[in-house]
Amino acid sequence: MILVADAAVVFGRGTPLETWALHQVDLTIPEGQFVTVIGSNGAGKSTLLNILSGDAPLARGRVEMDGLDVTRWPTTRRAGLVARVFQDPMAGTCEGLSIEENLALAAARGTRRGLGPAIGRHRRADFADRLSQLGLGLENRLADRMGLLSGGQRQAVSLLMATLAGMKILLLDEHVAALDPKTAEFVLALTNRIVADYRLTALMVTHSMRHALDCGDRTVMLHQGRIVFDVAGQERHGLDVPDLLAMFTRVRGEQLDDDSLLLA
Amino acid sequence: MSQVAFLGAVEVGLVYALVAIGVFLSFRVLSFPDLTVDGSFPLGAAVAATLIVAGWNPYLATAAATASGAAAGLVTAFLNIRLRILHLLASILTMIALFSVNLRIMGRPNIALLQEDTVLTPFLGGTMSQYEVKPLFLAVIVVVAALLVAGFLASQLGLAMRATGANARMARAQGIDPGRQIFLGMAIANGLVGLAGALFAQTNGFADVTSGVGTIIIGLAAVILGETLMRGRSTLVMVGACVVGSILYRIAVQAALEIDALGLKASDMNLVTAVLVTVALVLPGLGSPVTALLRRGGR
């Protein structure tokens, strides 16, 4: 179970540019739940993700994972608990290393790295087997440089990398935003399959209300650093994008003026 | 080129092959432009020469020189990681400080080792001349070092180090602490350079406080030449390229010095090297992967 309690994040504290990216966020994610997070630019979506990964320090509040208080843990220490797929396909993988080397890096996530060979024959066979499940033919390209793959292929491999080691939560940071629509659909379908197959607890940040409703089993909307609504179950099942917009307007009592949210 | 001159070039090339592997580790694997080597090379020479003159076993003295080089690398890593000084400046600070340290260690600007036992002594006096023994002895050390480094880079820890240099954010997300990798990598890189300095002093019969000037450029030239000639995905090819590049570079320099029409003197070496590195960086299509780090608009 993931618990975020009374979390606040501030950037540039004490300067004229002081910005509260999160005000007072409380969020409990039970094991196995797939939460989608929406909100306009600057709403705090990425910051919420960053406090879970350890990239953004909390000004107040705490973060727990399975009862473990990880509030003060840096990113590297949380690696055994958190897997992450970045928005930028270049960010989540090493383009200079081969596909199998990238997989080997991820397979050792959260463990002590020693002087044993990074890739053995047994390992290579396992990687090929898992890659073949992506249906992209990458199992025959294990030794190819990651940089040779397309953005969609790299995101697919990033997703696979996330599953190679144990974790408490999978963080998806607008991971299809940089892809063309067709590739985005493929990666999204793959995401749903992987989350279901491995029964992962996941948090997906997205700009698209459509994706937010189609994926997962709970949707949270952030606005100006606060959670403005949180729907799950039956209530969420009947929702469509216009309903979501209406809910937003009602909750905030103001008009939504950000086009990006409408471009679903 | 006479046989003695050729073997002499190979010998120096082998010594600098260790520098090239060190430079490869810092510049290429860690993406850390490290100029410490200009100080850690003479540091290795100074430590080895001083200890040998003081009566130490030459092998122990060489080990101590390697450790001192590693310590210099750790100082640069400390300045960069803990004190948050720009990597290039951190390495220059260590390099400058080492000039004074080396003079303190030796107590004078140079030490002669001609009458002393060196790591080569057990192998001399046989049927082979010293011109053959030296390159052979160095070749064994370089091959062992290259195999160890290549094996390390293919290990889990070595892979983590390569990820650190290539994409530090991704490395952190995979639980790799980039700071620790830089400490380790800088220690190994400068340890190799310290070893090279110690061997240089013993094969040439002296240690000189100025012998480090331009070491970094010679190492870079070897790495660029090697990467241009040998491209491969395996770590053994990558490290082997440094060794091949270093030896070929020295042979080419020796050949150039022997062409009277060019009118080059041995003291022109640094100028020639600087010009060659510049050409290698600018020429399109010649660019080896390391050049990306060394040009404006690169990483």
Interface residues (C-beta under 8 A of the other chain):
Chain A: S53 T75 T76 R77 A79 G80 V82 A83 R84 F86 M90 A91 G92 T93 C94 E95 G96 L97 S98 E101 A104 L105 A106 A108 R109 G110 T111 R113 G114 L115 G116 P117 A118 I119 A143 R145
Chain B: F152 A154 S155 Q156 L157 G158 L159 A160 R162 A163 A166 N167 R169 M170 A171 R172 A173 Q174 G175 I176 D177 R233 P289
